[in-house]
């Protein structure tokens, strides 16, 4: 039985196959990549207090949770293909929405996927000792996941779910190993930071933290393929983000406990160092496998979700019309999926992915803030809308919006040159949008 026969098609020609478990796994899979295995050390290099080394992960989680509440209501109000793209379009018009999709393809999604693909390839080569280049393995992984997702949304979702369960298992083993098998570090604590230095350190640390928490919004891209998006996407957002907060905070805690503040700050591979303390080189090899699986799971999630934005843009007439084509057997936008795979592969081969990652946060959180503010617009237009309503609005929504713009400002201040490159690519989308709009009007 093919997917078209198994579920009713939407007006877009897609099929509604995904439920609550799929939504929750998509949320968690969009957040958890390889960053949590490395970024606790980056945080430790900016803040000295063990409490802050864990506390900033809780703070980042609370920001992500307020965002999840906002997105849950937006999903209930606008259960459409493209998710965040549709929210921006309906709130502000076509141009801001196009710029988001443009940035997603050229900066946010493809750049992040390229970097994570290279991370996967390095761990894969270390584990297998095969004489393959990192770039070749990265492109092969991207090609395989592109092919899997072209077989249908259920094929892509099943792969994503399986990888997500495996990566949760790897994180659980890391936490248990750090708590019960690695000896606690008893090094003398460094002197406390001065208040000004501490605030600057927290601001710098939050860039790494929020990059690690980013990605939960991508689950909204496949709202058009969920059986009940108003219910399941809202619940999946909340369950997924809460689950990640628990996992991230636990990892940060065990890294500080096992390695100590100074040891954590000096570590290049904190997760591997914790497992090495607990179980020797076999432990380090196990977590290396876990990191490779986690990276592959992130890539699978990105390949499943992001192409739906380019599909929605094409349906609106502001991108290549061919991207609206849905395969008659798999009922998925094959060309849009292929475009995402090619874009990520090109960046992986170019070697510029590291630079692109430096400005992903400044661009991504600009659109986070704008999307959060869109809820004020929708509430004003339709104050009595039924379905999920964000608790604490307008306070919680306001906190999320302000936090997003503070993170943008902090990231730009700490990475001015790279942030400007990101915004230059963003601005190049304006003439591109005008071109597609004129072309659509002339058609």
Buried (B, 14 or more C-beta within 10 A) or exposed (E): EEBBEEBEEBEBBBBBBBBBBBBBBBBBBBBBBBBBBBBBBBBBBBBBBBEBBBBBBBBBBBBBBBBBBBBBBBBBBBBBBBBBBBBBBBBBEBBBBBBBBBBBBBBBBBBBBBBBBBBBBBBBBEEEEEEBEBBBBBBBBBBBBBBBBBBBBBBBBBBBBBBBBBBBEBBEBBBBBBBEBBEEBEEEEEEEBEEEEBEBBBBBBBBBBBBBBBBBBBBBBBBBBBBBBBBBBBBBBBBBBBBBBEBBBBBBBBBBBBBBBBBBBBBEBBBBBBBBBBBEEEBBBBBBBBBBBBBBBBBBBBBBBBBBBBBBBBBBBBBBEEBBBBBEEBBBBBBBBBBBBBBBBBBBBEEBBEBBBBBBBBBBBBBBBBBBBBBBEBBEEEEEEEEBBBEEBEEBBBBBBEBBBBBBBBBBBBBEEBBEBBBEBBEBBEEBBEEBBEEBEEE
